[in-house]
Amino acid sequence: MSDTTVAAIRAQRAEVEALLAFKHAEPGEEENLAWWRLQQARVARRAVLSDKDAARLPTLPPPPAHALSWWQGVKQRLGVLKVEQESPPRAIARRLGSARGA
């Protein structure tokens, strides 16, 4: 197996694990963090896939009610939110950063 194939398989596994964590997360802050972890896993996975393979990926589940910043919520309502290009709101980003360091 080539290195890119192995990287793609690992990225897929990470995304599946993040999706499962999101599906089983308690509503509220835990669910918000899990959704952003899923979003970050998707971004990492897209980076190792070809454009053709990345285009075939299913869409991410919609973000929980309070997972987005005010501006991201506006973009979502207007239908222009591209979740793969977004960064988590500051409070969530701090929590994601501190969870990685733990």
Secondary structure, 3 states (H helix, E strand, C coil): CCHHHHHHHHHHHHHHHHHHHHHHCCCCHHHHHHHHHHHHHHHHHHHHCCHHHHHCCCCCCCCCCCCCCHHHHHHHHHCCCCHHHCCCCHHHHHHHHHHHHC
